[in-house]
């Protein structure tokens, strides 16, 4: 780093922050920071270490500059994004790719040099008059094989504050690794602010540079576009994992408690509105992560770690009855950031589906709000946006698992895939083996749209492993990576599929909201071979007597044979239709789909057709026992 750059850094940082940076002894990092200090031209630079004092500085800055507002409960604050900056900008989120790289038709990309020119044009002097926060975090537990050091440059104290809750502090981790190149980097600016929110939404860009492991984010405040170590870095991690032989997945990590004090860890992938959060927060179990997991192999076993130590969740429908643990964290004192909720004059936050009477007026993402207010296009403005969220530390939750920060991760014995499916999958089933589970459950995962999508309720959305939006490699390679991952395991995790949304002919749900607690207990017993199961053409299903016992023990509920038959009848026409849909997608839209995928789907189709000839279209469970 030349003398000119040293002088620039000292002038922007001041001696104290300059020395914090130099103490890391990382020339490549210093060059990266000074490049964007010069380019973005902030008035000052603050370097965040792992100290509580530095975390407090950023929290206070978020309040001082108006990015957050104090609420009535101690430690609670509210943040508002702009009216038109309320979701992940999929259209303007693109990979920066060299001309010779093609990730397939599902990937939104731009020529790397063209994209860099554009985003650098938008970010030239973008931080003028503001303070840049240089923040160091660690994705995964520190001092671990899972650790990925990460640095964020941002002019938003709200973003820096959010990441301080969501991620483990990483300043000391950077000292430990010194010149390691395993660093994820994010450069973000909210851009010009008008009334406290990003003004130039037309120049909102979120570009992902897989070559340099850098995310660029400009002219936006919404967390999905700015908290770069969440889904944006998941895309970097999928690319990195593909090169190194591990998996980066859109999965929770849950500890399910079995008999005699046993605890068994599961990961699970569910698309939005399919029960992911309610599963990982289920009563009497412990949570390690709700969103993103890294999976690695060691000594023939699979271990997983949560990249995060906090939760950024959609707050819609969080209420005291359905989500008591999250509700408690959001109501009692403690560090919580609410985003885009309604705040009354008394400093109380309200949101959609919280079970409380909606106030007549308050402040929300549209500004001053009152019941019946409409926007300039005549649309009614809800008191809280449907994507309103909350940021909270996992450590504050009563059900936080003590192995959250274990450097080794936790051994995974089961993987769960869950979709929203009204007429096909039974409530719970187990795959025959690793490949069968990966291909007929994970790679065939679908979710139906709900009434929240006007005019499109019931449309089936293909979403393999619930990771489609974040794939930074061709889909065929991604699926093949899963198959190869399971090849040399001594005892691969059992794979399960669950479906909480099965309906009867009249359109009513035939499982209860709490039934998932029983399905989890059954899965825990199965991975240890504590209970037998019934083999069907699509997988293993529970025996009635085992479920009857579990429903009584777990829910104090009488479970009848009528319930069992309704829930576990194999629906042949619907399963065949699903195979036809999935096969068509892989044949027409995935040029690199592995041959074994189509082979395994065809084998399942043949089993179903053979069963149909023998037993008809709808086959009750006891048929398989004969």
N, C-alpha and C positions, 0 to 999 in steps of 0.2 A: 504494500500500500504506500503510494507516494506521499511526499511531504504535503502536497496540495490537499490530498484527501484527509490526511491526519488533521490538518488545520480546519477543514470543513467540519469534520466530525466533532472536534473539540468545541468549535463555535456553536454547533447545534445542540450538542449533548451537555455541555458544561463538563467540568473536570470529573465530577462524581460519576455521571452516567458513562462518560468515555472510559473511565477506569473499569467499570463493570463489564463493559464490552471487551476490553483488552484482556481482562482476567481469564477469558475463555480460551485464549491462545489458539484461535482458529482463524487463520488468515483468509480462507475461502469464505467463511461467514462474514468476516469484517468487510471484504470486498462486496459481498452481496448487499449488506446493510448500507454501505457508503454509496453504492450505485443508486439505490432508491431514495436515499436522503437527498442526493444531488438532483435526481430526476423529479421527485415529487415535491421537493423544496418546502418542507415543513418549517415552521417558525422555531420549533424546538423538538428535542428527542428525549423520551424517557425510556430507560432500559429497566425492564422488570426482572428482578431476581426472584428467588423462592421465598423471600422474607414476607412476613405478614404486613410489615410496614409498606412494602411496595404494592401489595394487593389492596391495602386500604387506600393508598394514593389514587389508584385507578377507580375504585368504587366512588370515592369522593369527587373525582373529576367527572364521572358520569352524571352526578347530581348537579355539580357546578355549571356544567355546560348545557344542561337541560335535556340530555339524552335519556335520563331516567328521572322519575318523580317519586319522592318518598310517599309511602302509604302508611296507614294508621298502625299496622302491626310492625313491631320492631324487626328491622332487617329486610322488610319487604319493599320492593320498588316496582314501578311500572315503566315500560318503554313502549313508544308508539312508532311504528313505521308509517311511511306515506300511504295514502289511500290506494295508490296504484303500485305499491311495492309490498304485496302481502303474500307472496308465494315464491317458490323456486322458479326462476326464469329459465324454463327448459329450452325455449327457442334460442336464447342468447348464451346458453351454456355449451361450449364447444371444446373439443380437443384440438390442440395445435399439433398438426401432423406433418412430417416431411412428405414430399410428393410420392415417394416410393412406399409409403405405409398406408394400408387400407384395413380398417377394423370392421368392415362389413356394413350392410345397409341400415342397420339399427343405430349406428353411431353418428352423432352430429359433430362434424369436424370442419376445420378451416385450415388452409395452408399455413404452416407454422410461421414462416417469415411474414406473411400477410397479416396474420393474427397478432403477432408481436408488434408490428408497426402500428396497427390500429389501437391496441390497448395502451401502448406507450404514448401514442398521440393523445388519447383521452386522459392519461394520467400525468402528463407533463404539468408540473407546478400545481397539481391537484390538491396538495396539502398546504398550500400557501396560507399563512396566518393561523394554522392549526398546530397541534402537537402530534408527533408520531410516537406511537407506543411500540416498542420492540419487546415482544413477549416470547418466552421460551417455555415449551411444554414437552411432555413425553407421552406419546401414544402407546398404550400398554403399560404394565408395571415398570418401574425404573429398575436399572441394573439387571435386565432380563433379556433373554433371547427374543422376547416379544417387543422390546423397546424400539420405538422409532422416534428419535429426537425431531422436534418440530419448532419452527420459528415463524411468528406472525408479525408483519409490519402493518399497522392500521392507524387511521386517525380517528377511530371511533372508540371511545372509552367504554361504551356499551358492549361492543364486540369483545374487547379485551377483558371486561368484567365477566361476561358470559363464559369465555374460555377459561378464565380462572376458576370457575365453578365446575366446568365440565371436564377439565383435563388435569392430570397430575403436573405439578410444577416441574420444569425441566432445565432450569439454569445449571444446577449441580450436575445433571445428566450430561449436559454439553461439556462441562469440565472433564467429566469422566471419559467421554469418547474422544475428546480433543479433535483430531482432524478427520473423523469418520465422514464418509460421503453419504451415509444413510440418513439424510436430513430431508424432511418435507418442509416446503416454504410457501408462505402465503403473503401476497401483497394486496392490501385492500384499502380503498378509500370510499367514503360515503359521497364524496364529491361536493359540489356546491350545495349548501343547505338553504332552504327557504321555509320559514316557519318551523325550523328544526328538523326537516326531513329532506331527503335527497331530491334535488330539483330536476336534474337532467336524466330522467328515466329512459329517454330515447337512446342514451349512451350507456345504458346498463349492459355490462359485459362480464361474463364469468368464463374465463379461458383456462384450460388445464394443459399444462406443458408436461407431457409424460417423459420427455427427454431430460428436462432439468428438474423434475419433481417440484414444479412451481404452480401454484394457483394464483391467477390474477382476477381481482374482483373490483369493479368500479361502478360508481353512481348507484349504489344500492345500500340499504340498511338491513333488509330482512335477513334473519339468521341463516336461513337455508342457502342464501347467496354469499354470506359474509363470514360465518363461523366456519372457517375453511378446513378445520380438522375433522369435520363431521362427514357428510356424504361426499364432499368434494375430495377430501383426502382418502375416502374409501376407494374412489376411482384410481387414485395414485397407488393405493395399497394392492388393489386387484392386479394391476399391471406388474407391480414389484413381486407379488406373491407368485404370479404365473412364471416369472423368470427364475424364482428361487425354490419352488416346490412346496409351498404352503398355501393356505386358503385365507382370503379376506372376505368375510361374509356379513350380510345384512341380518344378523341373528342376535337373539337374546341368549343369555347364559343363566340357567336356573338350577338351583339345588333342590331336588325332590327328596323328602325324608321318608325312608322306608322303615321296616321293622328293626327292632333291637338297636336303635340309634344310628342306623345306616343312612348315609346321604349319597345320592347319585346325581351326577351333573348331566344336564341336557342342554343342547343348543336348539334354537328354533327359529325358522324363517316363515314369516306371515306377511303378505301384502297389507297395505293400509286397510283399516276397517275390517280386518279378519280375526281380531282377537289377540294380537301379539302382546300388547301392554297388559291386558287383563290376564293373560296366561302367565307372564313372568312376574306379575304382582299378586298371584293367587294366594289365598290365605294359607298359613301354616308352612309355606315353603320359603326359601331364601333366594335373593336375587344377586347376581354378580353384574349383569348388564342387561339393558333393555333394547339395544339397537345394533351395535357392531361388534363382531368378534373376530379375532385372529385365531386360526387353528394351525397347530404345528404337530409334527410327529416326533416322538422320542421313545426309544426302546420298544418299538412296535405298538405304541399306544397313541391316542390322540389327546392333546391338551389344548385348552382354549383360554384366552384372556380377553377381558373387556378393554377396548382401546380407551375408554372413558372412565371417569369416576363420578359422573353426574348424569342427569337426565335433562334433555331438552325435549319436551313432549307437547303434543297437541292437547290443549286443555278442554276442548269440547267434550261434553258428557262426563267429565270427572265430577263425581258427587260423593256424598258421604256414604250412601248405600252400596254403590257398585265398586268404589275405589277408596276404601277407608284409610289405607296406608298413605296414598298420595294426598288424599284430602287433608289428613292430619298435618302433613308437611306444608301444605298450602295455607293452612288456617292459623297454625301456631307460630310463634316467633322463630326466626331463623332466616338465613340468607336465601331469598327467593326473588327471581326477576319474573314478573308477569309481562307478557308482550301482547299488545293489541286487544286487551280486555276493556271492559267499561269500568271507569273509576268514578265513584260518586264524590260529592263534596266532602264527605266524611272520610275519604281515603280508603274506601272499601272496594275491592275488585269483584266484578261479576262476569260470568261467562255463560255461553250457551250450554244448556243441559246441566246446570249446577244444582237444580232442584229448588232454587229460591225465586221469589217474586221479582220480576224485572223492574228496576227503578224507572222512574219517569224521565230522568235526565242524568247527564254526567259527561265525562270526557272519554272519547274513544279514538280510534284510528282516523276518524273523520274530523276530529276537533270537538267542539261543543255539540253534544248530541241530545235529542229528545225523542220520545216515542212517536213513531210515524214519520220521522224525517226521511226525506228522499234525496238522492244525489242528482246531479245535473242531467242525468239520462232518465230520470223518473223511477229509478229502482229504489226500493225501500232499503234503508241502511239498518242492518241488524245492530243490536247494542254491542255485540262482540263479533269479531270476524271468525269465520269457521276455522281458520288456520291459527287463531290465537294460541299462544303457548305459555309454557312455564319453564324456568331453568332452576334446578335444585340439585344439591349434592346428594349422591347416593349414601354417603356416610350418615346423613340425618335420618334415614329411613330405618324403622324398626326391623325390617326384614332384610337389611343389607347383610350379605354373606361375609363371614370373617376372612375368607380367602380372596377377597376382591383384589388385593395388592400382592398376592403371592407371585413371586418372580417366575415360578415354574408354571403358573396357570393352574387349571384344574383338569383332572382327567375326565374326558367326555365318554359316557357310555351309551348315549342316545341322541339322535337328531330328529327333530319334529318339523314337518312341513304342513302348514295349514292354510287353506283358502276359504273363500266365501262361495259355497256351493249348495244350491237349493235342492238338487235332485239326484246327485250321483254318488259321491263318496259316503261311506258309512262314517259314524262319529269318530271311530279310531280303528286303525289297522296297522299291522307291522309288515314290513317288506320281507321277502324271502331271504334276501342277502343284500350286500352293499350295492352292487350294480343295479339290481331290481329297484331298490329304494331311490337311488340317484336318478334313474331314468324314468320310472313310472310315477314317481311322487314328486321329487324335486324339479326335474326338468319338465314335468307336465303340470306344474302348479298353475292354477287359474284362480281368479276372483271375479265375482259378479258385481257390477256396478249397483249402487243403491239408489234410493229415491233422492239422494243429495245431488244426483246427476240428472238434471231435467230431461225428460224424454228418453232416457237411456237406461232405465232400471232393468237389471237382469242381463245386461250385455257381459259376456265373458271376456275378461282381459287376461291374456297370456303373460305370465310373469315368472319365468324359471328361477327357482331358488329365491324368489322375491328380490332379485338383484338386477332385473333387466335395465332399469334406469341408470345403473351405475357401472355397467360393463365397459371396461377400457381395453378389452381384448375381444377378438371374434368369439361369438357365442359357442361355436363348435369347440374351440380350444378351451373355453371356460368349462364346458361339460366334461371334456376329456381330462382336464386337470383334476376334476373330482374323481373320475374313475381311476386315474393313476394314483391319486392320493390314498386310495383304499387298497392298493395292490399288495403292499408289503407289511400290512398290519397283522399282528399276532391275533388280535381279537377286535375286529372293526366295530365301531358303535352300531347299535341297532338303529334302523331308520323307520320312522312312523309317519303316518299321515293322519291328520285330524280334520274334522269338519263340524263346526259348531252351528251350522246354518241349514241343516237338512230340514226339509218341509214335507208335510203330508199332502194328499191330493187337494185338500181344502186351503192350502197355503199357510197353515200354521206350523210353527217350529215344533219339532218333536224331541228336542233336547232342551234342558234348562240351562240358565246362565252359569249355575254352579257345577254343572255336570263335568266340566273340564277338570275339576279337582279329582274326580274319580278316574277319568281317562289317564291323568298323570300318574296316579298311584298304580294303575294297572301297568302302565309302561315301565314304571320303576321295578315292579315285580318281574316283568317279562325279561328285562335285560339281565336279571340274575337267575333266570330259569326257575323262579319260585312258583309259577303257575303255567299250566298247559294252555294251548290256544288251538283254534280251529282253522284248518287250512282251507281257503277259498281260492277262486281263480285270480283274485287281485291281491291277496295277502292273508295274514293271520288275523283273526278276530277273537275277542274274548269269549270265554265260556260264560253261560248265564249265571251259574252258581257263584263264580268269582265276582261278577259284577253285583249280584244281589248282596253278597257279603260286604263289598266295598261301599256300595251306596248306603248301607245301614251304618257302617263304621265311620265313614267320612262325612256324610250329609244327614245321618239319622233319617234316612228316607227309605220307604219300602219300594223296591224295584221289582216290577212284575214281568212275567214272561211276555205279556202283551207289549210292554215297553220295549223289551228286548227284540221282539220280532219286528216291530215297526222301525226300530233304529238300525237293525243289522240285516235286514232283508237285502240281498244283492240285486241291484237294479241293472239288469243286463242291457236293455236298449240304451240307457243313459251312459253306461260305461263304454259301450261300443261307439256311441256318438263322440264321446270324449277322445277316445283313441283316434278316431277319424280326424277330428279337429287338430289334435296335436301332431299327428303324422303329416297332415297337409302343411302345417306351418314349417316343420323341419325339412320337408321335401322341397318347398317352394321359396322359403325365405332364409334358410340357413345353409349356405353352400358348403360349409365345412362340417356339417353334422356328422358325428362318428357313426360308422355302419352299425355298430352294436346297438345304438339307440333305436334305430328303426327295427332291428332284429328283435329286441326285447319287447317293443310295443306290439309287433306282429305276433309274438308268442303269447302275449297276454290276450290279444284279440282272439286267437285260436282257442285258448282255454275258455273264454267267455262264450264263444260260439258253440263249443262242444257242450258246455253246461246248459245252454239254451235248448239245444236239441233234446237233452235228457230230462230237463226239469222245467222248462218254460222261461218266460221273460223275467219273473220276479221270484227269487228263490229264498225261502226262509232259512234261518241259520241251521236248524236241526237236520236239514238235508245232508249237510257235509259230514254229519256224525254217523250216518247210516253206512 
